Amino acid sequence: MKAFVVTSPGTGAVAEVAAPAPAAGQVVVDIARVGICGTDVGMFHSTYNRPGRFPLRLGHEWCGRISEIGDGVDAAWLGRRVTGDTMLGCGQCHLCRSERHYVCENRHEIGVRGWPGALAEKLLVPVSALHRLPDSVTDDMGAMVEPGGNAYRAVAASDARPGSRVLILGPGTIGLLATGFALAAGSEVHVLGITPASLALARGAGAHGVWTGSDLPDLAWDSVINATDDDSMPQFALDRVDPGGRVVFIGSAHKPTTLDAQSFVRKAVTAVGIMGGSHGLRPTIEAYENGSVDPRPLIAATIGLDAVGSVLDGDFPPSAGSGPKFLVDPKGISDAH
């Protein structure tokens, strides 16, 4: 089969690789769409702070249709449209047994850590990681379930609800999806960003206010969600949140950050870190199905495997829209750059 293979920092190409064969409890998915995210960019350029060895097969935001099943897998899975959990815990440790497999020390992460990713025509997946997709959730939407799961968990951790005011830092994919989930929860939602294009997307998503650092109003923020990789933003979030409020950290800076721990005490702030979308995948599918959140306006373009390297390098096709998300059709051919 064809796959995009990263052979060294900043170098990758489409290559012929062995097609996967399912072992017991596994399935093979014919990939329909794959999302490219900041993690992929960081791993491609070796700036991401998780362990990675070359060659790499990236891609952890995906959907497709099951074409093969291994021993012990119910035959009813054949032909199903699915997406799946990126985080594959060992299944044996106390974390996995308490449904915290996403922080299992011995976990694999599809396309990130020890498991070949979905930037390929086919993907091997444990059946236990799968989630079915209803017909109304398109392939484009299906590839957006994984980032949606992260955003859903961040909003749930913020305790967004009718009457609360939420400030979201960063109108990237996660920040914009979080905007949708917070609005669906009935909150007053504001977004802080930098570029006019990204703020326009937040405004189009229904945000009650969109701001830059120079004009952010001094309002009472019940919760602040940091969805940026800016190392100054964690302290900014803590400084801005109202006493007794909640700060959610889902963005990850490229270097260690510092926080004034006494601020947590003096302000009685609850802080939550979000690692992965595992427990948010099913609610995200439901939100996409019922229309309360629509990820499609975030999609800039759909490309073929042949253009993945260029997009990872920041060389976008001229026809790309202003959204932050690029999707890949592994069987498609890209427009010329």
LUMTI-846940 format. One line per 8 residues: number of its first residue (from 1); their letters; for each residue z, x, y of C-alpha. Coordinates in nm, 3 decimals, padded with zeros to 5 digits, always signed. Each point is the difference from the previous one (the first is absolute). Layout:
BEGIN
NUM	A	Z,X,Y  ... $
This chain:
BEGIN
1	MKAFVVTS	+00.000,+00.000,+00.000  -00.024,+00.098,+00.367  +00.313,+00.093,+00.195  +00.083,+00.168,+00.328  +00.174,+00.327,-00.089  +00.188,+00.221,+00.246  -00.035,+00.361,-00.116  +00.182,+00.184,+00.283 $
9	PGTGAVAE	+00.146,-00.083,+00.342  -00.266,-00.181,+00.201  -00.260,+00.022,-00.276  -00.107,-00.285,-00.227  -00.310,-00.157,-00.148  -00.122,-00.265,-00.239  +00.005,+00.136,-00.355  -00.056,-00.119,-00.355 $
17	VAAPAPAA	+00.333,-00.021,-00.183  +00.110,-00.137,-00.335  +00.047,-00.376,-00.001  +00.356,-00.107,-00.089  +00.090,-00.149,-00.336  +00.302,-00.232,-00.017  +00.296,+00.093,-00.218  +00.252,-00.256,-00.121 $
25	GQVVVDIA	+00.126,-00.210,+00.289  -00.278,+00.111,+00.234  -00.318,-00.151,+00.141  -00.315,+00.132,+00.164  -00.097,-00.164,+00.329  -00.354,+00.005,+00.136  +00.074,+00.074,+00.366  -00.146,-00.237,+00.260 $
33	RVGICGTD	+00.162,+00.134,+00.318  +00.228,+00.288,+00.098  +00.174,+00.052,+00.331  +00.028,+00.337,+00.173  +00.334,+00.059,+00.172  +00.184,+00.272,+00.186  +00.154,+00.128,-00.322  -00.349,+00.069,-00.136 $
41	VGMFHSTY	-00.096,+00.182,+00.320  +00.316,+00.210,-00.015  -00.049,+00.089,-00.366  -00.367,+00.082,+00.059  +00.096,+00.248,+00.271  +00.323,+00.113,-00.173  +00.213,-00.106,+00.297  +00.184,-00.268,-00.193 $
49	NRPGRFPL	+00.348,+00.104,-00.108  -00.010,-00.124,-00.359  -00.093,+00.228,-00.289  -00.369,+00.005,-00.085  -00.211,+00.221,-00.222  -00.374,+00.043,-00.001  -00.223,-00.151,-00.116  +00.120,-00.331,+00.144 $
57	RLGHEWCG	-00.124,-00.354,-00.055  +00.119,-00.208,+00.294  +00.021,-00.377,+00.049  +00.307,-00.223,-00.036  -00.111,-00.318,+00.183  -00.237,-00.177,-00.237  -00.118,-00.308,-00.181  -00.246,-00.068,-00.279 $
65	RISEIGDG	-00.065,-00.174,-00.328  +00.143,+00.097,-00.341  -00.273,+00.118,-00.237  +00.201,+00.155,-00.286  +00.347,-00.045,-00.146  +00.215,+00.216,-00.223  +00.208,-00.092,-00.303  +00.273,-00.252,+00.069 $
73	VDAAWLGR	-00.163,-00.142,+00.312  -00.060,-00.375,+00.004  -00.375,-00.068,-00.028  +00.036,-00.254,+00.281  -00.001,+00.295,+00.243  -00.364,+00.081,-00.077  -00.222,-00.095,+00.290  +00.291,-00.069,+00.237 $
81	RVTGDTML	-00.019,+00.106,+00.364  +00.306,+00.209,+00.077  +00.172,+00.243,+00.228  +00.305,+00.202,-00.092  +00.312,+00.192,+00.090  -00.054,+00.360,+00.108  +00.346,+00.100,-00.118  +00.030,+00.059,-00.375 $
89	GCGQCHLC	+00.361,+00.078,-00.088  +00.115,+00.165,-00.321  +00.151,-00.330,-00.112  +00.309,+00.169,-00.145  +00.221,+00.118,+00.287  +00.264,-00.205,+00.178  -00.229,-00.043,+00.299  -00.278,-00.152,-00.208 $
97	RSERHYVC	+00.246,-00.220,-00.186  +00.125,-00.135,+00.334  -00.355,-00.075,+00.126  -00.009,+00.308,+00.225  -00.285,+00.166,-00.187  -00.167,+00.085,+00.331  +00.261,+00.273,+00.057  +00.021,+00.118,-00.362 $
105	ENRHEIGV	+00.008,+00.382,+00.004  -00.241,+00.012,-00.293  -00.241,-00.262,+00.126  -00.375,+00.032,+00.016  -00.183,-00.137,+00.303  -00.359,-00.110,-00.050  -00.226,+00.227,+00.205  +00.297,+00.185,+00.148 $
113	RGWPGALA	+00.224,+00.154,-00.261  -00.102,+00.084,-00.354  -00.237,-00.292,-00.065  -00.377,-00.002,+00.077  -00.083,-00.236,+00.283  -00.240,-00.284,+00.063  -00.272,+00.180,+00.199  -00.209,-00.033,-00.312 $
121	EKLLVPVS	-00.197,-00.257,-00.193  +00.289,-00.062,-00.241  +00.379,+00.031,+00.007  +00.255,+00.021,-00.280  +00.311,-00.213,+00.068  +00.307,-00.108,-00.202  -00.014,-00.375,-00.051  +00.359,-00.021,+00.124 $
129	ALHRLPDS	-00.118,+00.106,+00.348  -00.264,-00.271,+00.039  -00.008,-00.301,+00.230  -00.263,-00.271,-00.040  -00.216,-00.092,+00.296  -00.094,-00.364,+00.064  -00.365,-00.077,+00.071  +00.074,-00.069,+00.367 $
137	VTDDMGAM	+00.119,+00.359,+00.049  -00.325,+00.193,+00.043  -00.058,+00.356,-00.117  +00.045,+00.124,+00.357  +00.332,-00.181,+00.020  +00.099,+00.120,-00.346  -00.033,+00.363,+00.106  +00.232,-00.079,+00.292 $
145	VEPGGNAY	+00.284,-00.131,-00.219  +00.168,+00.339,-00.041  +00.033,+00.075,+00.374  +00.088,-00.365,+00.048  +00.286,+00.041,-00.245  +00.139,+00.284,+00.207  -00.029,-00.204,+00.319  +00.157,-00.306,-00.163 $
153	RAVAASDA	+00.300,+00.204,-00.114  +00.042,+00.148,+00.347  -00.001,-00.343,+00.162  +00.237,-00.142,-00.260  +00.237,+00.292,+00.066  -00.017,-00.074,+00.374  +00.138,-00.349,-00.061  -00.286,-00.148,+00.205 $
161	RPGSRVLI	+00.049,-00.374,+00.040  -00.050,-00.281,+00.252  +00.174,+00.092,+00.324  +00.011,+00.376,-00.064  -00.194,+00.256,+00.203  -00.167,+00.286,-00.189  -00.145,+00.319,+00.146  -00.256,+00.177,-00.221 $
169	LGPGTIGL	-00.075,+00.363,+00.081  -00.357,+00.091,-00.092  -00.301,-00.233,-00.036  -00.148,+00.175,-00.302  -00.061,-00.175,-00.331  +00.370,-00.043,-00.087  +00.099,-00.092,+00.355  -00.274,-00.261,+00.032 $
177	LATGFALA	+00.077,-00.150,-00.341  +00.368,-00.004,+00.093  -00.100,-00.185,+00.316  -00.159,-00.268,-00.216  +00.301,-00.034,-00.230  +00.247,-00.009,+00.290  -00.204,-00.270,+00.172  -00.013,-00.194,-00.326 $
185	AGSEVHVL	+00.380,+00.024,-00.012  +00.015,-00.171,+00.341  +00.113,+00.299,+00.208  -00.100,+00.098,+00.351  -00.198,+00.317,-00.070  -00.083,+00.289,+00.232  -00.201,+00.313,-00.084  +00.019,+00.345,+00.161 $
193	GITPASLA	-00.309,+00.219,-00.024  -00.220,+00.250,+00.180  -00.370,-00.086,-00.020  -00.153,-00.312,+00.157  -00.199,-00.072,-00.319  +00.309,-00.008,-00.225  +00.195,-00.207,+00.250  -00.292,-00.242,+00.020 $
201	LARGAGAH	+00.025,-00.046,-00.376  +00.372,-00.074,+00.033  -00.073,-00.250,+00.276  -00.269,-00.160,-00.213  +00.248,-00.025,-00.289  +00.217,-00.220,+00.221  +00.264,+00.244,+00.129  +00.195,-00.150,+00.288 $
209	GVWTGSDL	-00.008,+00.331,+00.186  -00.187,+00.329,-00.033  +00.124,+00.304,+00.187  -00.031,+00.371,+00.058  +00.296,+00.230,+00.054  -00.033,-00.028,+00.376  +00.021,-00.377,+00.023  +00.224,-00.107,-00.289 $
217	PDLAWDSV	+00.240,-00.258,+00.145  +00.376,+00.037,-00.034  +00.053,-00.297,-00.228  +00.263,-00.067,-00.264  -00.159,+00.109,-00.328  +00.169,-00.152,-00.303  -00.190,+00.240,-00.223  -00.234,+00.296,+00.038 $
225	INATDDDS	-00.246,+00.106,-00.270  -00.125,+00.358,+00.024  -00.347,+00.008,-00.157  -00.109,+00.331,+00.157  -00.007,+00.364,-00.110  +00.129,+00.114,+00.341  +00.317,+00.204,-00.046  +00.146,-00.132,+00.327 $
233	MPQFALDR	-00.021,-00.365,-00.101  +00.301,-00.029,-00.236  +00.239,+00.084,+00.284  -00.206,-00.215,+00.237  +00.044,-00.293,-00.238  +00.373,+00.056,-00.021  +00.030,+00.025,+00.378  -00.195,-00.323,+00.056 $
241	VDPGGRVV	+00.151,-00.231,-00.261  +00.271,-00.238,+00.113  +00.361,+00.063,-00.111  +00.048,-00.157,-00.340  -00.374,+00.003,-00.060  -00.214,+00.149,-00.272  -00.228,+00.304,-00.004  -00.259,+00.034,-00.275 $
249	FIGSAHKP	-00.163,+00.333,-00.077  -00.330,-00.024,-00.184  -00.206,+00.260,+00.188  +00.048,+00.359,-00.113  -00.026,+00.297,+00.237  -00.158,+00.325,-00.115  +00.319,+00.194,+00.073  +00.372,-00.076,-00.018 $
257	TTLDAQSF	+00.137,-00.218,+00.278  +00.343,-00.015,+00.158  +00.207,-00.308,+00.076  +00.326,-00.044,+00.189  +00.223,-00.127,-00.280  +00.267,-00.109,+00.245  -00.248,-00.249,+00.145  -00.001,-00.182,-00.332 $
265	VRKAVTAV	+00.377,-00.026,+00.016  +00.035,-00.092,+00.366  -00.278,-00.257,-00.014  +00.088,-00.130,-00.350  -00.366,+00.029,-00.096  -00.134,-00.065,-00.349  -00.270,+00.248,-00.099  -00.235,-00.048,-00.295 $
273	GIMGGSHG	-00.256,+00.239,-00.146  -00.305,-00.142,-00.177  -00.159,+00.194,-00.285  -00.303,-00.171,-00.151  -00.107,-00.360,-00.023  +00.105,-00.076,-00.357  +00.218,-00.306,+00.058  -00.227,-00.123,+00.280 $
281	LRPTIEAY	-00.323,-00.025,-00.199  +00.046,-00.352,-00.134  +00.113,-00.147,+00.337  -00.297,+00.173,+00.164  -00.246,-00.157,-00.244  +00.158,-00.338,+00.069  -00.027,+00.050,+00.378  -00.366,+00.099,-00.029 $
289	ENGSVDPR	-00.065,-00.298,-00.226  +00.163,-00.257,+00.230  -00.154,+00.152,+00.312  +00.323,+00.079,+00.183  -00.111,+00.366,+00.019  -00.364,+00.116,+00.005  -00.063,+00.375,-00.040  -00.376,-00.013,+00.044 $
297	PLIAATIG	-00.013,+00.056,+00.379  +00.148,+00.346,-00.064  -00.301,+00.118,-00.201  -00.228,+00.236,+00.193  -00.267,+00.040,-00.268  -00.069,+00.011,-00.372  -00.156,+00.325,-00.119  -00.115,+00.154,-00.328 $
305	LDAVGSVL	+00.159,+00.292,-00.183  -00.262,+00.225,+00.160  +00.158,-00.048,+00.346  +00.365,+00.042,-00.096  +00.016,+00.368,+00.093  -00.145,-00.067,+00.344  +00.246,-00.281,+00.072  +00.292,+00.212,-00.118 $
313	DGDFPPSA	-00.123,+00.260,+00.248  -00.006,-00.257,+00.280  -00.379,-00.031,+00.011  -00.047,-00.377,+00.006  -00.329,-00.189,-00.043  -00.152,-00.123,+00.328  +00.020,-00.359,-00.118  +00.378,+00.014,-00.055 $
321	GSGPKFLV	+00.213,-00.251,+00.182  +00.322,+00.069,+00.189  +00.236,-00.078,-00.289  +00.209,+00.276,-00.158  -00.097,-00.064,-00.363  -00.300,+00.133,-00.192  -00.075,-00.150,-00.339  -00.208,+00.161,-00.273 $
329	DPKGISDA	-00.234,-00.173,-00.244  -00.026,+00.258,-00.282  -00.337,-00.140,-00.107  -00.142,-00.023,+00.352  -00.206,+00.236,+00.212  +00.104,+00.062,+00.358  -00.211,-00.044,+00.309  -00.120,+00.327,+00.147 $
337	H	+00.238,+00.158,+00.252 $
